[in-house]
């Protein structure tokens, strides 16, 4: 059994970069898909998103904050997809998702509604540590070195 598990581990370790690439493609595309209607939704959509910060006592500039949430989701997803400024994108996506989680919980929407934001947020938190892998622009531009 020990050798079987070692063989599986070696097989998977040899494919870490491909797995990270698949993660980046799928999650990056999904966040671009979620962010695009927020960016193009106009002032009414931005205001609605920005007003959710009122649970923190932040009522100024709801249009700006709502628009920035969409920008972070769309362009964060694009940068995630490309592996470009990857860790910065993951940090902003993490912060955006933790803000979404907090506002949903403080608005009494419950964990059933807020759990997706929490799960996405911690996926981005882990992605910061894991890095973009060698199939990324950051790697091609020699901004990172792969240690696997």
C-alpha positions in Angstrom: 0.0 0.0 0.0 2.9 2.4 0.9 4.4 2.0 -2.6 1.0 2.5 -4.3 0.5 5.7 -2.4 4.0 6.9 -3.3 3.4 6.1 -6.9 0.2 8.1 -6.9 1.9 11.0 -5.2 4.8 11.0 -7.7 2.3 10.9 -10.6 0.3 13.8 -9.2 3.4 15.9 -8.3 4.5 15.7 -11.9 1.3 17.3 -12.9 0.9 20.2 -10.4 1.5 22.9 -13.0 -1.2 21.4 -15.2 -3.6 21.3 -12.3 -2.9 24.9 -11.3 -3.5 25.9 -15.0 -6.8 24.1 -15.0 -7.8 25.9 -11.8 -6.8 29.2 -13.2 -8.7 28.7 -16.4 -12.0 27.5 -14.8 -12.1 29.9 -11.9 -10.7 32.8 -13.9 -13.4 32.4 -16.6 -16.1 32.1 -14.0 -15.1 35.3 -12.3 -14.9 37.1 -15.6 -18.4 35.8 -16.2 -19.6 37.0 -12.8 -17.8 40.4 -13.1 -18.8 41.4 -16.6 -22.5 42.1 -15.8 -21.4 44.1 -12.8 -19.1 46.3 -14.8 -21.6 46.8 -17.6 -24.7 47.0 -15.4 -24.4 50.8 -15.0 -25.0 53.1 -12.1 -28.0 51.2 -10.7 -26.1 48.0 -10.4 -23.0 49.7 -9.0 -25.1 51.6 -6.5 -26.8 48.4 -5.3 -23.5 46.6 -4.9 -21.9 49.6 -3.1 -24.8 50.0 -0.8 -24.2 46.6 0.7 -21.2 48.2 2.5 -23.7 50.1 4.7 -23.6 47.1 7.1 -20.1 48.3 8.0 -21.2 51.9 8.3 -19.8 52.8 4.9 -22.4 54.8 3.0 -20.1 57.2 0.9 -19.4 56.5 -2.7 -21.6 53.4 -3.3 -21.3 53.8 -7.1 -17.5 53.7 -6.9 -17.4 50.7 -4.5 -19.9 48.8 -6.5 -18.0 49.4 -9.8 -14.7 48.4 -8.1 -16.2 45.1 -7.0 -17.1 44.3 -10.6 -13.7 45.5 -11.8 -12.0 43.2 -9.2 -14.1 40.2 -10.2 -13.7 40.7 -14.0 -10.1 41.8 -14.2 -9.1 39.6 -11.3 -10.5 36.7 -13.2 -8.7 37.7 -16.3 -5.4 38.0 -14.5 -6.0 34.7 -12.8 -6.7 33.1 -16.1 -3.5 34.5 -17.6 -1.4 34.0 -14.5 -0.5 37.7 -14.8 0.1 39.6 -11.5 -1.4 36.4 -10.2 -0.8 36.8 -6.5 -2.0 40.5 -6.5 -5.2 39.4 -8.4 -5.7 36.6 -5.9 -5.3 39.0 -2.9 -7.9 41.4 -4.3 -10.3 38.6 -5.2 -9.8 37.2 -1.6 -10.5 40.6 -0.1 -13.6 41.1 -2.4 -15.0 37.7 -1.4 -14.4 38.2 2.3 -16.2 41.5 2.0 -19.1 39.8 0.2 -19.2 37.1 2.8 -19.2 39.6 5.7 -21.9 41.7 4.2 -24.1 38.7 3.5 -23.7 37.4 7.0 -24.2 40.8 8.6 -27.4 41.2 6.4 -28.8 38.0 7.9 -28.7 36.2 4.6 -27.3 33.2 6.3 -24.5 30.8 5.6 -26.4 29.0 2.8 -26.2 32.3 0.8 -22.8 33.4 2.1 -20.9 30.1 1.9 -19.9 30.5 -1.8 -18.1 33.7 -1.1 -16.3 32.2 1.8 -15.3 29.1 -0.2 -14.1 31.3 -3.2 -12.3 33.6 -0.8 -10.3 30.8 0.8 -9.6 29.3 -2.6 -7.9 32.6 -3.5 -6.1 32.7 -0.2 -4.6 29.2 -0.9 -3.9 30.2 -4.5 -1.7 33.1 -3.2 0.6 30.5 -1.5 0.5 28.0 -4.3 1.4 30.5 -7.1 0.5 30.5 -10.8 2.6 27.6 -11.9 4.9 27.4 -14.9 2.2 27.8 -17.5 1.6 31.5 -16.6 2.7 34.9 -17.8 4.3 35.6 -14.5 6.5 32.5 -15.0 7.2 33.3 -18.7 8.2 36.9 -17.7 10.5 35.4 -15.0 8.6 37.2 -12.3 8.4 34.0 -10.3 10.4 30.8 -10.2 8.8 27.4 -9.9 10.0 25.4 -6.9 8.2 22.2 -7.6 
